[in-house]
């Protein structure tokens, strides 16, 4: 297991608390309690954080690295559902909040460092600190807003618009994620993604239906 110095660990928690404080002020008592109830964890690239059919027992606050969530179709094809990176909360949402077996796999695409919090400890902190409950609610709402935005885009936008929106929201993803995963995330095949990236994908005005 990778070891971190006290200075490295302090910097990670300071980064996380800075984000929390943008939502609601975090008291020194709450900060201390969160530090007592969490731990810094390290996953090497291509590690499986959550296996298919297992219950998601921990939420992870991303400090460094990149994680992909994906489903496996009946035909055995994996379908990318999302990418999570620095300053994102990394979980399988339904599995974590309902404590049921996950239909999703979580896999690291880079060496990844997170602050980990176990489900029951999270619930206890929510009960003890209304401010932390509010922070958790805000972070969860943001996740669901992103999911709805993506779902609408998959139904309403063409391949180029989907790709452009991905670049607008996450400009670094394309340089960090293999293209086959990006194509899967956008709901298109690799050939279509290649045409989009090369500028050969027809615009709506050019297309004939």
Phi, psi and omega in degrees: 000135181291136179257145179240144178289164177300321180295319178296317180295316179300320181295322179295313179295322178298321178296315180295315181293330177298319177293315179301320182293339174291337180267311179200142181301136180255120182288157176303325179295316178294316177305312181297318181294319178298317179297325180290330186263358183238172174212154175274129182234154182232134176235130176287158177306138180072019174278145174266111178283321180224123180275154175301131178086354176269156179274133178284103185268346184229148165255149184235131174262115186290125177255324180204140176109190188212136181234139175250136170257137178210155175254159176246123181286170178299336179273001179087009179271135177270137185240115184291129181257330178190167171236137177232140186222208182302136176071014173258153172271125187251110178207165161265110197302302183297316181299318183289309187283338177254353182052054178237161179303140184274139171268003187243149174249138176248123185227137178279136175260349175219165167304132191229134177242131182223160165260123189254137178226124182286150188306307184296325177292322176300313181299321179295319177294322176300317181292325186279327187233101177304327179298319180290326175300317179295320178298314179299320179295317180297317180295321179292320178300318180298321178298314182291327176297316178297320179297316180294319179301317180293317181300318178295318180298320180297330182269332190250333188259151174279177187300319182293319179296318177301315181295316180298321178294322177298316179297322181293317184278324185222072186298338182273347186299319185299327180277350185249344188242134175304142187297330180294330177285323177295317178301315179298317179298322181277354179074031179229169177269169185297324181295319178295318178299321179298319179293320178298313183292331181270357181081013182262001179281127185292144174286172179299326180290331181278337188283143177248125182256000000 
